[in-house]
Amino acid sequence: MCLAHLIAPQQTIEDPLKKLSGKACDLVHRAFDGLDPAELVDYHTHIVGLGAGGTGAFVNPRMLSWAHPSHRLKFGVYKAACLIKDEKNADAEMFQRLKDLVRTNPYHGRHRLLAFDKNYHADGTPNPAKTEFYVPNEYVFSLAERNPDLFVPAMSVHPYRKDALQELDKWAARGGKIIKWLPNAMGIDPSSSLCDSYYSKMKELRLILLSHGGEEKAVESEEDQKLGNPLLLRRALDHGVKVIVAHCAGLGTNEDLDSPGHEQRHNFDLFVRLMEEPRYRDLVFGDISAMTQFNRVGPPLRTILERDDLQERLVNGSDYPLPAINFLILTKPLVKGGYITTEQRVLLKEIYQCNPLIFDFVLKRSLMAPGSSKRLPDSVFLSHPELS
């Protein structure tokens, strides 16, 4: 199956703005107007790999086998989006693609590059069958250290690991400040007492948790989807740990653990409840990555555009490589919903063909709450003072 039509053009981008029409170029410049590039931060940027070149990264063998066609096709989409043409050089090609997209943006700030730990059993042993992919801390830190003007490393340490506390010490000493979790994929219950010593260590080291919130499409188990319930993060918050809820938990439903009947509520509503609790005023934040994808457009996106009280604790993230998979990036629903104009859609499509990361940023800067002129403020796209 040819996947080339699903992604951005497969060439190294040298000077994307010179390829744009005057109007499209103006839209890009307006999006960055008034923002200090040195303060721009993308809090949610993924890197993956197959272990080529000794990186230590890998994907689940199901992703590489036609015995599991849905997994193999999914891998093919990501492989194409990351411009991996030769699997023997996959890791280097994927990183080069990302580096090109960032560096050729004349306004680029820095991207937080995310490690990604394995799935673990409750007894602290790895669970390879449920590990979708693995990106070692060492690999991410080495990439960031070689490209400090582009990337900042974010560690990933599973709390059930027997060496979890030592790993937190190790990577914090190397400059790590943010920890990446995807509970649905990693098998983490954030409300488990198994996390208590971990949270205490995080508090001691002043580390910040970036945890996926809501449904995760890479995981199909209903039991695992429950781990994306934002209310489960209260245990971390009650330990005084600062938490960024990825995607503002903008997809799917979960049990309302505060309700006697545990009715199903939209995950975004549960996230907003956390944001509104006075005791968590200085602890809980949200990132807006993936919120413009077609399957997320709706009340969550409108709400974050309208509510000033939420915006002051929001940060930007691209969730790369997802912006490079264009069947996820449909702008027609945004026009229909009143978030962007038809003219903006045409110009954004042009920008996308040059650089999907610039597109992602310009799109978010162009959004307006339907029926009003309210937009996301500059602060959402800059380094947050409480998360530095």
C-alpha positions as CSV (number, residue, x, y, z in Angstrom):
1,M,0.0,0.0,0.0
2,C,1.4,3.4,-1.0
3,L,1.3,5.8,1.9
4,A,2.9,8.8,0.3
5,H,-0.5,10.6,-0.1
6,L,-1.0,10.5,3.6
7,I,1.9,12.7,4.6
8,A,3.7,15.9,3.9
9,P,6.1,16.0,0.9
10,Q,9.1,13.7,1.3
11,Q,12.0,16.0,0.8
12,T,14.4,17.9,3.1
13,I,13.0,21.4,3.5
14,E,15.7,24.1,3.0
15,D,13.8,27.4,3.0
16,P,10.1,26.8,3.3
17,L,9.0,30.5,3.5
18,K,10.5,31.2,0.1
19,K,8.2,28.6,-1.4
20,L,5.1,30.3,-0.2
21,S,2.8,32.8,-1.9
22,G,2.9,36.3,-0.5
23,K,-0.4,35.9,1.4
24,A,0.7,32.6,3.0
25,C,4.1,34.1,4.0
26,D,2.3,37.0,5.6
27,L,0.1,34.6,7.6
28,V,3.2,32.9,8.9
29,H,4.8,36.2,9.9
30,R,1.7,37.4,11.6
31,A,1.5,34.2,13.6
32,F,5.0,34.8,15.1
33,D,4.6,38.5,15.4
34,G,5.3,39.8,18.9
35,L,6.7,36.5,20.1
36,D,10.3,36.2,21.3
37,P,11.7,33.1,19.5
38,A,14.0,32.4,22.4
39,E,10.9,31.9,24.6
40,L,8.9,29.7,22.2
41,V,8.5,26.1,23.5
42,D,6.8,23.0,22.1
43,Y,6.2,20.9,25.1
44,H,5.2,17.7,23.2
45,T,7.5,16.4,20.5
46,H,8.0,12.6,19.9
47,I,10.9,10.8,18.5
48,V,10.8,7.0,17.7
49,G,13.2,4.5,16.3
50,L,13.9,0.9,15.4
51,G,17.3,0.7,17.2
52,A,19.3,1.3,14.0
53,G,22.7,2.7,14.9
54,G,22.5,1.4,18.4
55,T,20.0,3.9,19.7
56,G,18.2,1.3,21.9
57,A,14.8,2.3,20.6
58,F,12.3,-0.2,19.3
59,V,8.7,-0.8,18.3
60,N,6.6,-3.8,19.2
61,P,7.3,-6.7,16.7
62,R,3.6,-6.6,15.8
63,M,4.2,-3.2,14.1
64,L,6.7,-4.9,11.7
65,S,4.7,-8.0,10.8
66,W,1.9,-8.5,8.2
67,A,0.6,-11.2,10.6
68,H,-0.9,-8.1,12.4
69,P,-2.1,-6.0,9.4
70,S,-3.6,-3.1,11.4
71,H,-0.4,-2.7,13.4
72,R,1.7,-3.0,10.3
73,L,-0.3,-0.4,8.4
74,K,-0.2,2.0,11.3
75,F,3.6,1.6,11.4
76,G,3.7,2.3,7.7
77,V,1.9,5.6,8.2
78,Y,4.3,6.7,10.9
79,K,7.3,5.5,8.9
80,A,6.2,7.5,5.9
81,A,5.4,10.6,8.0
82,C,8.9,10.4,9.5
83,L,10.5,10.0,6.1
84,I,12.0,6.6,7.0
85,K,13.0,5.1,3.6
86,D,15.7,2.7,4.8
87,E,14.9,0.8,8.0
88,K,18.6,0.0,8.5
89,N,19.0,3.8,9.0
90,A,15.6,4.5,10.4
91,D,16.5,6.3,13.6
92,A,18.9,8.7,11.9
93,E,16.4,9.4,9.1
94,M,13.5,10.1,11.5
95,F,15.6,12.5,13.6
96,Q,17.0,14.3,10.5
97,R,13.4,14.9,9.3
98,L,12.4,16.4,12.6
99,K,15.6,18.5,12.8
100,D,15.0,19.8,9.3
101,L,11.4,20.9,10.1
102,V,12.5,22.7,13.3
103,R,15.7,24.3,12.1
104,T,14.3,25.6,8.8
105,N,11.6,27.5,10.7
106,P,13.2,31.0,11.0
107,Y,11.2,31.6,14.2
108,H,11.9,28.3,15.9
109,G,12.1,28.1,19.6
110,R,12.9,24.8,21.3
111,H,11.0,21.5,21.4
112,R,10.8,19.2,24.4
113,L,11.9,15.9,23.0
114,L,10.1,13.0,24.8
115,A,11.6,9.7,25.9
116,F,9.1,6.9,26.2
117,D,9.4,4.0,28.7
118,K,8.2,0.4,28.4
119,N,5.0,-1.0,29.8
120,Y,5.6,-2.6,33.2
121,H,3.7,-5.1,35.4
122,A,2.8,-4.1,39.0
123,D,5.7,-6.2,40.3
124,G,8.2,-4.0,38.5
125,T,9.0,-6.3,35.6
126,P,8.8,-5.2,32.0
127,N,5.7,-6.2,29.9
128,P,7.0,-6.5,26.4
129,A,3.7,-7.8,25.0
130,K,2.0,-4.5,25.8
131,T,5.0,-2.2,25.0
132,E,4.0,-0.4,21.8
133,F,7.3,1.4,21.5
134,Y,10.3,2.3,23.5
135,V,12.6,5.4,23.4
136,P,15.4,5.3,25.9
137,N,16.3,8.3,28.0
138,E,19.9,8.1,27.0
139,Y,19.0,8.4,23.3
140,V,16.8,11.5,23.8
141,F,19.3,13.2,26.1
142,S,22.1,12.7,23.7
143,L,20.1,14.1,20.8
144,A,19.2,17.2,22.8
145,E,22.7,17.7,24.1
146,R,24.0,17.7,20.5
147,N,21.3,20.1,19.4
148,P,20.7,22.4,22.4
149,D,19.4,25.3,20.2
150,L,16.5,23.0,19.0
151,F,15.7,20.5,21.7
152,V,15.3,20.0,25.5
153,P,15.2,16.4,26.7
154,A,12.2,15.0,28.7
155,M,12.8,11.8,30.6
156,S,10.3,8.9,30.8
157,V,10.5,6.6,33.9
158,H,7.8,4.1,34.7
159,P,6.8,4.4,38.4
160,Y,6.6,0.6,38.9
161,R,10.2,0.0,37.9
162,K,12.3,-1.3,40.7
163,D,14.9,1.3,40.0
164,A,12.5,4.1,39.4
165,L,13.7,6.5,42.1
166,Q,17.3,6.0,41.1
167,E,16.4,6.8,37.5
168,L,14.7,10.0,38.6
169,D,17.8,11.0,40.4
170,K,20.0,10.1,37.4
171,W,18.1,12.0,34.8
172,A,17.3,15.0,37.0
173,A,21.1,15.3,37.7
174,R,21.6,15.4,33.9
175,G,19.2,18.3,33.6
176,G,15.8,16.6,33.1
177,K,12.8,18.5,34.4
178,I,9.8,16.9,32.8
179,I,8.7,13.2,32.9
180,K,6.5,11.8,30.1
181,W,3.8,9.2,30.8
182,L,1.2,7.7,28.6
183,P,-0.7,5.6,31.3
184,N,-3.0,3.9,28.7
185,A,0.0,2.5,26.8
186,M,2.5,2.1,29.7
187,G,0.1,0.4,32.1
188,I,0.3,3.1,34.8
189,D,-2.5,3.7,37.2
190,P,-1.6,7.3,38.4
191,S,-3.9,6.8,41.5
192,S,-2.0,3.7,42.7
193,S,-0.2,3.7,46.0
194,L,2.7,2.1,44.0
195,C,3.4,5.7,42.8
196,D,3.6,7.3,46.3
197,S,7.4,7.2,46.8
198,Y,7.8,8.2,43.1
199,Y,5.7,11.3,43.6
200,S,7.6,12.1,46.8
201,K,10.8,11.9,44.8
202,M,9.4,14.0,42.1
203,K,8.4,16.7,44.6
204,E,11.9,16.6,46.1
205,L,13.5,17.0,42.8
206,R,11.0,19.6,41.6
207,L,10.1,17.5,38.5
208,I,7.0,18.0,36.4
209,L,4.7,15.2,35.0
210,L,3.5,15.4,31.4
211,S,0.8,12.8,31.4
212,H,-1.5,11.8,28.6
213,G,-5.1,12.5,29.4
214,G,-8.2,10.9,27.8
215,E,-8.6,8.2,25.2
216,E,-5.5,7.0,23.4
217,K,-6.1,5.6,19.9
218,A,-2.9,3.4,20.0
219,V,-4.4,1.3,22.8
220,E,-7.7,-0.6,22.3
221,S,-8.2,-2.2,25.7
222,E,-11.1,-0.7,27.7
223,E,-9.3,-1.4,30.9
224,D,-6.2,0.5,29.7
225,Q,-8.4,3.4,28.5
226,K,-9.5,3.9,32.1
227,L,-6.0,4.8,33.0
228,G,-6.3,8.0,30.9
229,N,-9.0,9.3,33.3
230,P,-7.7,12.8,34.4
231,L,-9.2,12.4,37.9
232,L,-6.6,9.6,38.6
233,L,-3.9,12.3,38.5
234,R,-5.2,13.7,41.8
235,R,-2.8,11.5,43.7
236,A,0.2,13.2,42.1
237,L,-1.4,16.6,42.6
238,D,-2.0,15.8,46.3
239,H,1.7,15.1,46.6
240,G,2.4,18.6,45.4
241,V,3.6,17.5,41.9
242,K,2.9,19.8,39.0
243,V,1.1,18.0,36.2
244,I,0.6,18.9,32.6
245,V,-2.4,17.0,31.2
246,A,-1.6,16.3,27.5
247,H,-4.3,17.2,24.9
248,C,-6.3,18.7,27.8
249,A,-7.8,15.2,27.9
250,G,-9.9,16.2,24.8
251,L,-10.9,12.8,23.6
252,G,-13.2,10.0,24.9
253,T,-15.1,9.4,28.1
254,N,-14.4,7.9,31.5
255,E,-16.0,7.2,34.8
256,D,-16.8,10.3,36.9
257,L,-15.1,9.0,40.1
258,D,-16.6,11.9,42.1
259,S,-20.2,10.7,41.3
260,P,-21.9,8.0,43.4
261,G,-23.1,6.3,40.2
262,H,-19.7,6.7,38.4
263,E,-21.5,7.9,35.2
264,Q,-19.5,8.3,32.0
265,R,-18.3,11.9,31.5
266,H,-16.2,13.4,28.7
267,N,-12.6,13.3,29.7
268,F,-12.3,17.0,28.9
269,D,-15.0,17.9,31.5
270,L,-13.0,15.9,34.1
271,F,-9.9,17.8,33.2
272,V,-11.7,21.1,33.5
273,R,-12.9,20.0,37.0
274,L,-9.3,19.6,38.0
275,M,-8.4,23.0,36.6
276,E,-11.2,24.6,38.6
277,E,-10.3,23.0,42.0
278,P,-8.8,25.8,44.1
279,R,-6.3,23.4,45.8
280,Y,-4.8,22.6,42.4
281,R,-4.6,26.2,41.2
282,D,-0.8,26.2,41.0
283,L,-0.3,22.5,40.1
284,V,-2.4,21.4,37.1
285,F,-1.8,22.6,33.6
286,G,-2.9,21.4,30.1
287,D,-1.2,21.2,26.7
288,I,-3.1,21.8,23.5
289,S,-1.3,19.3,21.4
290,A,-3.6,17.4,18.9
291,M,-6.7,19.5,19.8
292,T,-7.1,20.7,16.2
293,Q,-7.3,17.2,14.8
294,F,-10.6,16.4,13.1
295,N,-11.6,13.8,15.8
296,R,-11.1,16.4,18.6
297,V,-12.7,19.5,17.1
298,G,-15.8,20.4,19.2
299,P,-16.6,21.6,22.7
300,P,-13.0,21.1,24.1
301,L,-11.4,23.3,21.4
302,R,-14.2,26.0,21.7
303,T,-13.9,26.0,25.5
304,I,-10.1,26.6,25.6
305,L,-10.6,29.5,23.1
306,E,-13.3,31.1,25.2
307,R,-12.1,30.7,28.8
308,D,-9.4,33.1,30.0
309,D,-9.1,31.3,33.3
310,L,-8.0,28.1,31.6
311,Q,-5.7,29.8,29.1
312,E,-3.3,31.1,31.7
313,R,-2.4,27.4,32.5
314,L,-2.2,26.1,29.0
315,V,1.0,25.4,26.9
316,N,1.6,24.5,23.3
317,G,2.6,21.2,21.9
318,S,2.7,19.7,18.4
319,D,2.6,16.0,19.3
320,Y,4.9,15.5,16.3
321,P,4.9,13.3,14.1
322,L,1.1,13.5,14.1
323,P,1.0,16.9,12.3
324,A,2.8,15.1,9.4
325,I,0.0,12.6,8.9
326,N,-2.4,14.7,6.9
327,F,-5.5,12.5,7.2
328,L,-5.5,13.6,10.8
329,I,-5.3,17.2,9.8
330,L,-8.6,18.2,8.2
331,T,-9.2,21.9,8.1
332,K,-12.7,21.8,6.5
333,P,-14.4,21.0,9.9
334,L,-12.6,24.1,11.4
335,V,-14.1,26.3,8.7
336,K,-17.5,24.8,9.1
337,G,-17.3,25.3,12.8
338,G,-16.3,28.9,12.5
339,Y,-12.7,28.6,13.9
340,I,-10.9,29.7,10.7
341,T,-12.0,31.4,7.4
342,T,-12.1,29.8,4.0
343,E,-9.2,32.0,2.9
344,Q,-7.1,31.0,5.9
345,R,-7.8,27.3,5.1
346,V,-6.4,27.8,1.6
347,L,-3.3,29.5,2.9
348,L,-2.8,26.9,5.7
349,K,-2.9,24.1,3.2
350,E,-0.1,25.8,1.3
351,I,1.9,26.2,4.5
352,Y,1.3,22.5,5.3
353,Q,2.9,21.4,2.0
354,C,6.1,23.2,3.0
355,N,6.4,22.4,6.7
356,P,3.7,20.7,8.9
357,L,5.2,22.0,12.1
358,I,5.0,25.6,11.0
359,F,1.4,24.7,9.8
360,D,0.5,23.4,13.3
361,F,1.7,26.6,14.9
362,V,0.1,29.0,12.5
363,L,-3.2,27.1,12.6
364,K,-3.3,27.4,16.4
365,R,-2.4,31.1,16.2
366,S,-5.2,31.6,13.6
367,L,-8.0,30.0,15.6
368,M,-10.9,32.1,16.8
369,A,-13.7,31.1,19.1
370,P,-16.8,30.7,16.8
371,G,-18.9,33.8,16.8
372,S,-16.2,36.0,18.5
373,S,-12.7,37.3,18.0
374,K,-11.2,35.5,21.0
375,R,-8.0,33.7,20.4
376,L,-5.3,31.8,22.3
377,P,-3.1,34.4,24.0
378,D,0.7,34.7,23.3
379,S,1.4,33.1,26.7
380,V,0.2,29.7,25.6
381,F,3.0,29.5,23.1
382,L,5.8,30.7,25.3
383,S,7.8,29.0,28.1
384,H,5.5,28.9,31.1
385,P,7.2,30.5,34.2
386,E,5.7,27.8,36.5
387,L,7.1,25.0,34.3
388,S,10.6,26.1,33.8
